[in-house]
Every structure is written in C-alpha cells, then in structure tokens.
Amino acid sequence: MHYLKNFKILVPVLFMVFLLGPKLYSAEECFEKTSRAVFKFNMALDDVILEPLAKGYNKLPSPVRKGTNNFTSNIGTLLSIPNNILQGNFKQLGHSVGSFAINSTVGLLGVLNPAEKIGLNPHKEDVGQTLGTYGVSTGCYFVLPVLGPTTVRDSVGIFADTFIDPFAHITIREKELLSTSGNNLDYFSVKATGAIDFRAENDKNFESLEKNSIDLYSSIKSIYLQDRENKIRNSIEDQDDWGSLDN
C-alpha cells in the first residue's frame, strides 16, 4: 500500500512537470565554474578510490564479474517497470517484468541471465527518461559531487526514482513490499557495486578519453547528454563502446 501511495502521488507531479516542460531551457551551462570545480573533485575521487577498485575488480575471474553485472542489472530492472507504465510502453513492460521474474528465479537472484537467451531485453528506464518522453526539456547541465553529470530534469528524476523504484522502496524508504524488506546498506551496497562494475567495464574508455580529450569536462558532458537523448528515444545508437551512463 505504501508503494502504491507513492506511485499515485508521483503521477500528478509528472503531469504538472509535463505542462511546464516546454518552458524549461535546453542544456545550458548555468553553473559552469562550480560544475568544473565539482568535476575536478570527482576526478580526484576517481583517481584515489574508484579507479584502483575498478582495476582490482577487473582482476577477478570473468564469471564473477559477469554475475555481478547481471545481479545489479536485474535489480535495476525494477525501476524500469513503473517507468514503462508511466511511458505507456507496454511491450517494454513485458520485457522488464518477464526478465526480472525469470532471472530472479531460474537465474539465481539475477546472477545468471537466462531471460536474455529467450529474447527478453528490457531497456533501462528512469523518471528522467520518462519526463523526456513527455517533452520536458533538459534544463541546466551541471555536475553533482560523486553522482557526476546531470541536468535539472535528470536531477529531479533521481529524487523521484526513490519514490517509485521498488528496490528503493524496501531499502532506503524502509517499507515492506510483498513480504520483502531491506535497509540503507542494501541499497547503497548495490549502487556502489554497480558503479565499480561500470568503471571497471569502461576502464580503457576512460583512459582513452583522458588521453585524447582537449577538454575532458566538455567531452564527458557531450557523451552524457547524447547518451540520455538516445535513451529517451530508445535509440540503438546508445549501444556503443560505453556501458550504461546512468547515475
């Protein structure tokens, strides 16, 4: 009941944002000096913590890394389900529900991915993407500490995600759903593991980008904005050399 209440509260909020969406500006730099300073902080954090963890993670056996990626991706599929409903994309809703159900049972809590072998390939969806499908513009681009690049639309989406994501509902919001509950540690452990997995998977991409970019800040911004646009359009163009750029 708590989850349904959160979902019902969010629907009119999204509708109001949809009405205001055309009035929002495109991805302009509203806080560039501050964003560049935060970006430098994030890069220093990456050098000291995330990159060493990622390199150590890459030394693990491939089945362990693959299983970890499958597990975090399977949990991430839960957020796609309510967003598929909000977007009216019932084909993808079927993929998301079917994939999560099969991988969580036959796939041993998502460590394996048998759903993919039978053609179930759910797109990752979040509230930021849902707002984009409603016509809401990106708003200002800026960089958050630790979380990295975002926009006004996507930062609103990050907050809204915690209201409709079933996994967030039973962990950081400490509610029970289908007799299942968790805590903050569960939520942030999965998020941190997903971040390390992403950083490890794209280690060579990051090295190449740092080496070849005249302005790394601008390069990351361009990649992020294009990635988000591709995801909103469900474009196959987002299937490039990079993994998921979601926060």
C-alpha positions as CSV (number, residue, x, y, z in Angstrom):
1,M,0.0,0.0,0.0
2,H,2.8,2.4,0.8
3,Y,4.3,1.8,-2.6
4,L,1.1,2.4,-4.5
5,K,0.6,5.6,-2.5
6,N,4.0,6.8,-3.6
7,F,3.2,5.9,-7.2
8,K,-0.1,7.7,-7.1
9,I,1.5,10.8,-5.6
10,L,4.1,10.9,-8.4
11,V,1.7,10.7,-11.3
12,P,0.2,14.2,-10.8
13,V,3.6,15.6,-10.2
14,L,4.8,14.3,-13.5
15,F,1.8,15.7,-15.2
16,M,2.5,19.2,-13.8
17,V,6.1,18.9,-15.0
18,F,4.8,17.9,-18.4
19,L,2.7,21.1,-18.6
20,L,5.7,23.2,-17.5
21,G,8.2,21.3,-19.6
22,P,8.2,23.4,-22.8
23,K,9.1,26.4,-20.6
24,L,12.4,24.8,-19.4
25,Y,15.6,25.7,-21.2
26,S,17.9,23.4,-23.1
27,A,21.1,22.0,-21.5
28,E,22.8,25.3,-20.9
29,E,25.7,25.8,-18.6
30,C,24.2,27.6,-15.6
31,F,26.9,26.9,-13.1
32,E,29.9,26.1,-15.2
33,K,32.6,27.3,-12.8
34,T,31.1,25.4,-9.9
35,S,30.5,22.4,-12.1
36,R,34.1,22.3,-13.3
37,A,35.3,22.5,-9.6
38,V,33.0,19.7,-8.7
39,F,34.2,17.7,-11.7
40,K,37.8,18.1,-10.6
41,F,36.8,16.9,-7.2
42,N,35.1,13.8,-8.7
43,M,38.1,13.1,-10.9
44,A,40.4,13.2,-7.8
45,L,38.0,10.9,-6.0
46,D,38.1,8.6,-9.0
47,D,41.9,8.6,-9.0
48,V,42.1,7.8,-5.3
49,I,39.2,5.4,-4.8
50,L,37.2,4.3,-7.8
51,E,39.9,3.6,-10.4
52,P,42.0,1.4,-8.0
53,L,38.9,-0.5,-7.0
54,A,37.9,-0.9,-10.7
55,K,41.4,-2.2,-11.6
56,G,41.3,-4.7,-8.8
57,Y,37.8,-5.7,-9.8
58,N,39.0,-6.4,-13.3
59,K,41.4,-9.0,-11.9
60,L,38.5,-11.1,-10.7
61,P,37.5,-14.1,-12.8
62,S,35.2,-13.2,-15.7
63,P,32.3,-15.3,-14.4
64,V,32.4,-13.4,-11.1
65,R,32.4,-10.0,-12.9
66,K,29.6,-11.2,-15.3
67,G,27.5,-12.5,-12.4
68,T,27.9,-9.2,-10.5
69,N,26.9,-7.2,-13.6
70,N,23.9,-9.5,-14.1
71,F,22.8,-9.1,-10.5
72,T,23.0,-5.3,-10.3
73,S,21.3,-5.0,-13.7
74,N,18.5,-7.3,-12.6
75,I,17.8,-5.1,-9.6
76,G,17.9,-2.1,-11.9
77,T,15.2,-3.6,-14.0
78,L,12.8,-3.0,-11.1
79,L,12.9,0.8,-11.7
80,S,12.1,0.2,-15.4
81,I,8.8,-1.4,-14.6
82,P,6.9,1.7,-13.2
83,N,8.5,3.9,-15.8
84,N,7.3,1.6,-18.6
85,I,3.8,2.1,-17.2
86,L,4.2,5.9,-17.0
87,Q,5.5,5.9,-20.6
88,G,2.7,3.7,-21.8
89,N,5.4,1.3,-23.3
90,F,3.7,-2.0,-22.6
91,K,6.0,-4.0,-24.8
92,Q,9.0,-3.0,-22.8
93,L,6.9,-3.5,-19.6
94,G,6.5,-7.2,-20.7
95,H,10.3,-7.4,-21.2
96,S,11.0,-5.9,-17.8
97,V,8.6,-8.0,-15.8
98,G,9.5,-11.2,-17.7
99,S,13.2,-10.6,-17.4
100,F,13.1,-9.8,-13.7
101,A,10.8,-12.8,-12.9
102,I,12.9,-15.3,-14.8
103,N,16.3,-14.0,-13.8
104,S,15.3,-13.7,-10.1
105,T,14.2,-17.3,-10.0
106,V,15.8,-19.5,-12.7
107,G,18.7,-17.1,-12.9
108,L,19.5,-17.4,-9.2
109,L,18.6,-13.9,-8.0
110,G,19.8,-12.4,-11.2
111,V,23.4,-13.8,-11.1
112,L,22.6,-15.6,-14.4
113,N,20.7,-14.1,-17.3
114,P,18.5,-16.8,-18.9
115,A,15.9,-14.2,-19.9
116,E,18.3,-12.7,-22.4
117,K,18.6,-16.1,-24.1
118,I,14.9,-16.3,-24.8
119,G,14.8,-12.8,-26.2
120,L,13.9,-10.6,-23.2
121,N,16.0,-7.4,-23.4
122,P,14.5,-4.7,-21.1
123,H,15.7,-1.1,-21.6
124,K,16.8,0.7,-18.5
125,E,14.2,3.4,-17.8
126,D,14.1,6.1,-15.1
127,V,12.0,9.1,-14.3
128,G,14.4,11.4,-16.1
129,Q,13.8,9.5,-19.3
130,T,10.0,9.4,-18.6
131,L,10.0,13.2,-18.3
132,G,11.9,13.4,-21.5
133,T,9.3,11.3,-23.3
134,Y,6.7,13.8,-22.0
135,G,8.5,16.6,-23.8
136,V,10.3,18.1,-20.7
137,S,13.5,19.8,-21.8
138,T,16.8,19.0,-20.0
139,G,17.2,22.3,-18.2
140,C,20.6,23.4,-17.0
141,Y,23.5,21.0,-17.1
142,F,25.6,20.7,-14.0
143,V,27.8,18.2,-12.1
144,L,26.9,16.7,-8.7
145,P,29.5,15.5,-6.2
146,V,30.1,11.8,-6.5
147,L,27.0,11.3,-8.7
148,G,28.6,13.2,-11.6
149,P,26.9,14.8,-14.7
150,T,23.2,15.6,-14.6
151,T,20.6,18.2,-15.7
152,V,17.7,19.8,-13.9
153,R,15.3,17.3,-15.4
154,D,17.5,14.3,-14.5
155,S,18.3,15.5,-11.0
156,V,14.5,15.8,-10.4
157,G,14.3,12.3,-11.8
158,I,17.0,10.9,-9.5
159,F,14.9,12.1,-6.5
160,A,11.6,10.9,-7.9
161,D,13.2,7.5,-8.7
162,T,13.4,6.8,-5.0
163,F,9.6,7.0,-4.7
164,I,8.7,4.6,-7.4
165,D,11.7,2.2,-7.5
166,P,10.6,-1.0,-5.7
167,F,14.1,-1.6,-4.6
168,A,14.5,1.9,-3.1
169,H,11.0,1.4,-1.5
170,I,12.1,-1.6,0.5
171,T,15.6,-0.3,1.4
172,I,16.2,3.4,1.9
173,R,12.5,4.0,2.5
174,E,12.3,1.0,4.8
175,K,8.9,-0.2,3.7
176,E,7.8,-3.8,3.1
177,L,6.7,-4.9,-0.3
178,L,5.5,-8.5,-0.9
179,S,6.9,-9.5,2.5
180,T,10.3,-8.3,1.5
181,S,12.3,-5.5,3.2
182,G,15.9,-4.2,3.4
183,N,17.8,-1.3,4.7
184,N,20.1,1.6,3.6
185,L,23.1,-0.6,3.5
186,D,21.5,-2.9,0.9
187,Y,20.6,0.0,-1.3
188,F,24.0,1.8,-1.3
189,S,25.9,-1.5,-1.5
190,V,24.2,-2.4,-4.8
191,K,24.7,1.2,-6.1
192,A,28.3,1.2,-5.2
193,T,28.9,-2.3,-6.7
194,G,27.2,-1.1,-9.9
195,A,29.4,2.0,-10.1
196,I,32.6,-0.1,-9.6
197,D,31.3,-2.6,-12.3
198,F,30.7,0.3,-14.7
199,R,34.0,1.9,-14.0
200,A,35.8,-1.4,-14.5
201,E,34.0,-2.2,-17.7
202,N,34.9,1.1,-19.2
203,D,38.4,1.4,-17.8
204,K,40.1,1.6,-21.2
205,N,37.4,4.0,-22.5
206,F,38.2,6.4,-19.6
207,E,41.9,6.1,-20.2
208,S,41.5,6.9,-23.9
209,L,39.1,9.8,-23.2
210,E,41.5,11.3,-20.7
211,K,44.4,10.9,-23.1
212,N,42.7,12.3,-26.2
213,S,40.4,15.0,-24.9
214,I,41.5,18.6,-25.1
215,D,38.8,19.4,-22.5
216,L,37.8,16.3,-20.6
217,Y,34.9,18.2,-18.9
218,S,33.3,19.1,-22.2
219,S,33.9,15.6,-23.6
220,I,32.1,14.0,-20.6
221,K,29.3,16.5,-20.9
222,S,28.8,15.7,-24.6
223,I,28.8,11.9,-24.0
224,Y,26.3,12.2,-21.1
225,L,23.8,14.4,-23.0
226,Q,24.0,12.3,-26.1
227,D,23.6,9.1,-24.1
228,R,20.5,10.5,-22.3
229,E,18.9,11.6,-25.6
230,N,19.5,8.2,-27.1
231,K,17.9,6.5,-24.1
232,I,14.8,8.8,-24.3
233,R,14.4,7.9,-27.9
234,N,15.2,4.2,-27.2
235,S,17.7,4.6,-30.0
236,I,20.1,1.7,-30.9
237,E,22.8,4.4,-31.1
238,D,23.2,4.1,-27.3
239,Q,24.7,0.6,-27.8
240,D,28.2,1.9,-28.3
241,D,31.5,1.2,-26.7
242,W,30.4,2.6,-23.4
243,G,28.2,0.8,-20.8
244,S,25.3,2.5,-19.1
245,L,26.0,6.1,-18.1
246,D,23.1,6.2,-15.7
247,N,23.7,7.7,-12.2
